[in-house]
Amino acid sequence: MFKVTPVCTYCDKEIKGNEVVFVKMRYPERKGMTEIKAYLQNEGKLICEECFNKKSK
């Protein structure tokens, strides 16, 4: 219904299932159960492996 497609923050490449990604985010203060994909999409910045390797060099 409200499906959000995950994309890389730097190159806007669509992130597919089973792909290696890096997430930049703050460690959460609170405890609890949550749906991990939605949490990462809302609270973190997704970075594809190619952009991460380019930036780290």
N, C-alpha and C positions, 0 to 999 in steps of 0.2 A: 504494500500500500504506500508507505512513505520510504521506499527503498532509496538509500543514499549510496552512490557509487564511491568507494574509497579511491582517492587519487594522491599522487606524490605532491608534497608541498612545494617542491622546487620546479619540477618539470611538467606537472599536471598529467603525468602518465597514469592510466587506470591500473590499479593494483588488483591482480587476479588472485584467486584462491590458491593456496599452497606456495605462494611466492614469498621470498625472504624480504622483510621490511624492517626498518628501524623506527622506533617511536621516541620522540622527544617530549617528555612530560614531567611534571612534578610528582613526587611520590605522594599518594593520597593520605590525608590525615585520618580519615574515618575508616572504620571497618564495615564489612557488609558484603552481601552477594549482589552481583550486577551482571548484566549481559556484556561480556568482554568486548565484542566488536563495537557495540554502541558506545561504550565507555571510552575506548581508544579513539574513536572517530570524534567524539565531543571534547575530550580533555587533552588529546595529544596531537602532535604533528607527525603525520606519516611520511617517511622518507624511503624511496626505493633504494635498492642495493647499489645501483649504478651511481646515483647522485651522492650517496653516502661515501662511496669509494672515491669519487672525484673530489669531494670536499675534504676528505681526510688526508689527501696527498699534498 
